[in-house]
Amino acid sequence: MWRKIKLKEVAGIIGGGTPDTKEPLFWGGDISWLTPKDLSDYHNRYISSGERHITKLGLENSSAKILPKGSVLLTSRAPIGYIAIAENSVTTNQGFKSLVLKKGHYSLFYYYLLKANIEYIQNMGSGSTFKEISGSVVKELTFLVPEYEEQKKIAEVLGAFDDKIELLQKQNKTLEEMAKAIFKSWFVDFDIVKAKQKGEKKEDIIKNYHLTEELYDLFPSSFVDSSLGPIPTGWEVKTVGELLEFSIGGGWGNEEENQEFLIKAPVIRGTDIPILKYTGACSSVPVRFHKKSNYISRQLKEGDIVLEVAGGSKGQPVGRALFISSFILDVLPNVICASFCKLLRPNKNILLSELFYLYLEMMYQTGEIEQYQIQSTGISNFQFKQFCEDKKFVVPSMKIQKILSTKLYIDKMGNNKKQIKTLTELRDTLLPRLISGKIKV
């Protein structure tokens, strides 16, 4: 039996708070503290912690409150509508109005209920600078819900899709981490060359570094001096500019519809990069009009790299990179990158795209890429010209690159993304029908 309820009837609606950021005794404890930013690039249902933690003293000296495991976290501003379930007890800042459900109500069902009604929830927000939804409004939000057992059945059906999706996302992150580990060992730390130089047994090197005999034979056993210090014999030092065949800034194009040539094209922004990297989701990619001439020069091809070069907020460096695989081109035909990004096309006679992408990923993760950034009015901007002229990389022989390129997991990640896309579409088709009771389980 389904009945109409207000959220205040089934849950306590709990806000959050922020301890004084200037008081070090309030921060760095063991209490998870979440902000809407922690959910901005987060795609799983359950979350255990965010970027920061607070102390018991910080909790006691703020309006933050402990939310028990199973609480449904709903961001109420900047923006309205990020949703997750607390995997353990957490606290939040004031950008949340979270649901602590009463007995007889299933957290995962309410997670999907809110997901299915995001537009309704967002439309209840108010404010001139940015929209916000108050606790009193959240309490009055009205939905049709079934009894507990039906809630559980519906959540389990939808949850089965998300279980598989999250597993595939996790696999993709693992695959990329494996590729990065191999890349660093072989091309940054030169572990194989060092091992050969030391005279380690061939069979041990092949086993320890997961090599084929053919690949083993291609690695040198000595070093030569270079501008970057000792590098493997026969390898080269190149600047970024020498590695690129083509680079061009992105663009939104001209949106006026009276131009002679108009093409609608999906646009990848910096904020889309984490989503497309692991999940294959593309719902956040906007559509813009473009002049034909501007569009053709910016159209992305397989093997291209999109580099975020501007727009990062204070404390968030730019420099995120996205490898353009055949999968991305399948789900986003005619795609270009946005104004705050650059299209990079590596020179395939010098360096394969997969390796250049991993160079950029390593620089971003280690913070090295930040030296090429400047802050202007709180926004990070990447000094691309200086980067191309000054940054140097060690480039292995093309024979090694070509053999290794089959081991960089790009194809496997693409296949996983295709499954994610299919599962996501099925889940999103079922979601409104199950949540509304149009389909019985």
N, C-alpha and C positions, 0 to 999 in steps of 0.2 A: 504494500500500500504506500503510495506516494502522498506527501502532504507539503503544504507551503509553510516555510519557516523563515524567520529572520535570523541572521547569524548570531545575534545576541542570545537567542534561545538555545543554541547548541554549543556555543564557545565563549570563552572570555576573550575580549579583544584587547590586546596588550601592546602598548607603545614601547619605545626604547629611550635611550639617552646616551650622552657622551660625557665621560669624565673630563675634567680640565686637562687639555692637551699639554699644558705647560708644567704639569706636576708629574715628574717621573715616577713617583711612588704609585701612581694610578695605572701604570702601563707595564706590559711585559710579564704579566702573571700567567695563570693557567686557565683563565676563564675566556672562552671563545666569544669574540665580539664582532658582529657582522655589520657591514654597511651595504647599501644598494650596489656599490661598485663591486663588491665581492660576488654578486650574482650576475654582473653584466656579461661576462664571458663564460658563465657556468651553465652547463647543459644537463646535469644529472638531477634526479629528483631529490636526493638526500644530500645534505651538506653538514659537515662536522665542525668546520672552523673557517675563519676568514684570514685576511692579511694580518690582523692585529689581535692581541689578547689584552685583557685588563686584569687587574689584581682585585682581591676582595675589598681592599680599601677604595679602589676606583669605583667598584660596584656600589659600595655604601655611600659614596659621595657624588652620586649621579642619579638620574631617573631611570637608568638601565635596570632591567629586571631579568632574573633567571627564567628562561623559557624551558619547560621540560622536553625531553625526547618526544618526538612525534608532533610537536607544534608545527603548524603550517605558517610559514613565514611569507608575508605579503608586503612588498615595498609600496609605500603610500605616496612617494614623491621621488622625483629625479632618477628614474621615472616611476609612474604607477604601473604595477603589474608584473614585476619579477616575483616568481614563486618558487619556494623550495620547502622541504620538510627537514626539521632538525633531526639529525642522526643521533645526537646526544644533547645534553643540556647546553644552551647557548644564551648569549645576550645580543641585543641589536642596538643600533643608534636610533635616533628619532625618525628616521626615514622608513620605518616599518609600522604596520598595524597587524600584528600576528594573531593567529587563532590558537588558543589552548582549548582543545575540544573536550566536551563533557563525555562522561561514560555513555557508551551506546552509539558513538559516532567514530567513523573510521578515517584516519588521517589521509590515507592515500586517495580515498574517494573525494575528499574535500580539496585535495591538491588538484585533481582532474576537474572537479566542479568549477573551481576558480579559473583554471586554464581555459575551460570552454566558455567562460563568460568574461574574458578580459575586456572586451570592448564595452560591455555594460558597466564594468567596474571603473574603467577609465573615464567614461562619460559622466560618472558621478563626481569626478574631481572638479575643483574650482581653483581660481587664482589667476592673477593677471601676469605675473612674471613667469611662473611655472605652475602647472597644475598639481594639486595635492588633494588627497582624499582623507578626511578627518576620521577619527575613531568613532565619533557619533554617527557618521554616515555609514561606515563599515558595519556597525552594529545593526543598521536598518536594512542592509542589503538582503533581498528576498529571493529565495530559490525553492524549487520543488526538489524534495529529497525522499528516498525510500527508507525502509527500515534497515537496521544495521546489517543483517545478513545479505540483503540485496546490495547495499553499499559495498560490502566486501567482495561480492562476486563481480560487480562491475569493475572495481579497482583491480582485481586480479586479472581480468581479461585485458585491460589496457596495460597493466603492469607487465604482462608477459611480453608485449611489444617493446616496452622500455627496457626490460631486462636484457633483451637481445641487442637493442640499440646501444645501450651503455657498455655491454661487453665488447661490441665491435669498435666503439670509440676508444675503449681502453686498449684494445689490440692495436689500433692505429697509433696511439701514443707510444706504446711499447715498441712497435716497429720502427718508428722514427727515432726513438732513443737508442735502439740497437744500431741503426744506421749512423747516428752521430758518434756512438762509441767506436765503431769501426773506423769512421772517418778520422777521428782525433788520434786514434792509435796509429793508423797507417800514414796519415798525411800531415799531422801536426807534431806528434811525438816521435815519429819515424821508428817505431818499435821494431818493425820487421828488419829494417836496414841495420839497426843497432844489434839485433840478435845475430844476423848474418856476419856482421863485422866481428862480433865476439867469438864466432866460430861455433855457435850452438848447432846441434845436430839438425839436419834438414827435416827429418821426420818429426822432431819436437816442435820446430817452428811451424810446420804445416798444421800440426795438431793444435798448437796454442793459439794460432791466429786464423784458424779456419780457412786455410788456403788450399787451392788446387796446386798440383805440381807445375802447371803452366804459369799460374800467377806467381808462385814462388820464384821461378826462373826469371821473371821480369823485374823483380826488385833488385836493385844494386846492393853491394856489400861494403860500400865505402862512401865517404863524404868528401865534398869540396867546399871551399870557402865561398861565401856570397855576401851581398849587402845585408842579408838577414842572419848571417852567421853560417855555420856548417849546414849544408843541405845534401840530400842524396845525390850521388854522381849521376849526371845525365838529366837531372831535373832542372827547372828554370824558376827564376824569380820574375814575376810580372806585376805591374800595377793593375788596379781595378780597371782603369781606362783601357789598358791593352787587352783585357779579358772580354770586353764588351764589343759586340758587333753593332749594337744599336741601343740607344736609350732615349726615352722621350717622356715628358711630363704627361700626367693624365689630364682629364678635362671633363667637365659636365656638358660642354657644347652650348649651343644657343637654343634656348627653349621656345623661341618665337616660331609659330607654325607657318609663317609666311615666307620662310626660306625656300629656295629652289629645291634643295635636296634635304630630305629629312629621314633619319633612320632612328627607330627606337632600339636602344641597346641597354642591357643590364650593366650596372657599374659596380665594381668592387671597391669598397672603401676600406680604410685601415681597420675599422671596427668589424668588418666582415671576415677579416683574415683568420682569427681564431675559430670562427664557426665553420668556414669552408675547409680549413686545414684538416679537421678531424671528423666532422659530421657530414659534410656535403650538403648541409642545409643552405638555402639561399633566399629565404623569405624576406630577409632584411635588406636585400639588394634593391636599390631604387631603379627606376626607369627614367631616362631622360632623352630628349631629342638631340640629335647631333647632325651637323653638316656632313655631307658625305665625305668631303675631302679630309676633314679633321678626324672623322671616324676611322677611315681606312688606315691611316698611319698609326693609330692607337689600338687597333684590333689585336687582341691577344692570341698567341699561337701556342701550341704544345711545346713545353720546354722553356717558355718565358718565365720571368720572375717578376712579381709585383712587389715593390719595396715602398713601405710607408715612409714619407719624407717630411711630413708636417702634420700639425694638429694635435700632438700629444699634450695632455694637460700636465700641470706641474706635478712632478713625482712619477710621471708615466712617460718614459722615453719613447720616441718614435724609432722606427727601424725594424718593425715586424715584416717578415717576408712570406710570400706565398708562391709555391711552385705550381705552375699551371699545367696540370695533367690532362690527359684526354677525358677523364671523368668530369672535370670542371667545365670543359668545353661542351660536353654532352648536356649537362644540366643548365649551363649558361651560354647558349650559342650567341655569337656576335658580341661577346663581353669585352669591355674595356675597363681601365682602372680610373679612379676618381682623381680630382685635381690635386689632392694631397698625397698622391702616390706617383711612383715612376714605373714605367715599363722598362725592364732590363732584359736584353736578349744577348746571352753569352755567345762569344765567337766559338763555334763548335770545332774549329780547327785547333783551338788552344785548350779549352776547358768545357767539359760537359756540364749541362745545366744542373744536374743533380748535385755535383760537387760544389758548384758556386752557391747553390741554395744552402748547402750545409755549412759553407764558410760563413754566410750571413747569419744563419741560425746560431752558430757558435759565438759569433761576435755579440749578438743580441743577448744571449743567455749569460755570457760572462761579463756583460757591461762594457765591453771594449768599444762598442759602437757609439756609446754616449760621448766619447771624445770628439765626435764629429757633429755634435749638436749644440745649438745655442738657444737660449730662452728669450723670448720676446713677448712681453705682456702676459706671462704665464703660459705661453704656448711653445712647445719644442719644435725646432726646425732643423732639418738635417742638411749639413753642408756637403751637398753631393759632389760639387766640383772639386773641393779639397779632398774628399774621400777618393775620387777617381784618380787624382794626381798623386796622392801621398801613400795610400794604403797598398801594401804589397803582399802577394801570396806566393807560396811555393807550389809550383804546378808539376805534377808527375807526368810521365810519358803518356801519350794518348793510348798506347796499347794497354797500359794498366787501367786507365780510366774506362775504356770500353768494356773490358772484362768485368770490372767492378760495378759498372752501371747496372748490370743485371741483378746485383746483390743489394741494391739500395731500397728495396721494398716499396717503391712507388706504385708498381702494378698491384701489389697485394693491398696496399692502402686504398687504391682506387676501387678495387673489387669490394672491399668492405664498405666504402662510401655508397656504392650502388645499392648494397643490401640495406644500409641505413636509410637511404632515400625511399626505397620501396616500403620498408617497415614504417617509416614516419608517415608516409602518405596513407597507408592502411589505418594506422592508429588515429590520424587526424580525421579520416573519414568516419570511423566508428565513434570517436569521442562525443560529438554533439548528439548522436542518436542514442548512445548508451546513457549519457548523462541526463537526457530528457525523458528517458523511459520509452522511446519509440522502438527500441530493440530490447527484447527481454533476454535475460541470461538465466 
